[in-house]
Amino acid sequence: MLWSMQKHAKPATGRPRGSKTFDPAPAFAFGAAVRSMRLELGLSQEELAATAAVERSHMGKIERGEHIPNFVLILRLAKALRVTPGHLVDMAVERLKPAEGTARTLIL
């Protein structure tokens, strides 16, 4: 009975203070990999977007590294580009490797 009389606290919205949800480096690397494969196949952004069932504007944001796609979208992009999802991810990881003489590290 006492439990039903207590007020329930509302859950906090948004991400916890200080958390970081977007790292631009992997997004840029993945976008560059997608763009590279698209150009290699001679596809326009519109053609790739239509084949992968993605809005063309979203496709541009992915290629520019402004958005990082979820797993399902990675699967659709890979199918549209006629490669495995692993190949796209490997290309992105390769682009993340530091150039010789730099101190940047990648933590997976």
Buried (B, 14 or more C-beta within 10 A) or exposed (E): EEEEEEEEEEEEEEEEEEEEEEEEEBBBBBBBBBBBBBEEEEBEBEBBBBBBEBEBEBBBBBBEBBBBBEEEBBBBBBEBBEBEBEBBBEBBBEBBEEEEEEEEEEEE
